[in-house]
Amino acid sequence: MTNPEHSPSLTRADEQEAVLAATVAARIFELRKAKGLSFDALSQKAGVAKGTLVQIEQQRGNPSISTLCRLAAALDVSVADLVAPTEATTQTVTLLGRDDARQLWAGPSGGTATLLAGTQGPDMLEIWDWVLMPGESFEAAVHGAGTRELIHVTDGTLALTVDGATHLVAAGGSAIALTDMPHAYANLGKEPLRFTMTVHEPAAE
């Protein structure tokens, strides 16, 4: 396999995507084997197609945020556990630089969702940086019971839909949302939208 860090044909984005794919593949393989789960068993538990799991472990594509959330829940870890190097989740204090952030979603018009930092699961905290361009939206996976999101909008207006009800959060405003139910984020305006989001997903009882 070609080392992405030494391949002149790869852009920086390509390198980051290759590193992310390798990290996720290794972590899922490690956790699946530690729990004695076959592809079939993990597929059933996570609600993810067996073929998708095989592709992930063979580094033939990066999973979506929704797939990562389902796999993390099934493996009793956090999304950060899957996408961050193992050593970066086990220190008393971990300092993270710009290169440690993980972009896990790219919108059709240039929007992004970037995981800046996260703790180990299953009782986990994560902080995200979101950018939605005009007309972009993202339908999020339903999280575990009791999950809450703290959102602060810095630019634009966020259309936050939770359990069928839409709430507008303007720049400078914040929202606290219970997200163990269907929820989505959208930019209905004409300017780019940017917000930060902290997620707390408590361990399952």
MOQUIDA-V560140 format. One record per run of one state. SS is the DSSP state (alpha for helix, beta for strand, coil for the rest). FROM is the first residue (numbers start at 1). LEN is the number of residues. Records with the same first field share a line. If there is no record, write none. Layout:
BEGIN
SS: FROM-LEN + FROM-LEN
END
This chain:
BEGIN
coil: 1-3 + 7-5 + 35-4 + 47-3 + 58-7 + 75-4 + 84-2 + 90-8 + 101-1 + 107-5 + 119-5 + 133-4 + 141-7 + 156-1 + 163-2 + 171-3 + 179-4 + 187-6 + 202-4
alpha: 4-3 + 12-23 + 39-8 + 50-8 + 65-10 + 79-5 + 86-4 + 98-3
beta: 102-5 + 112-7 + 124-9 + 137-4 + 148-8 + 157-6 + 165-6 + 174-5 + 183-4 + 193-9
END
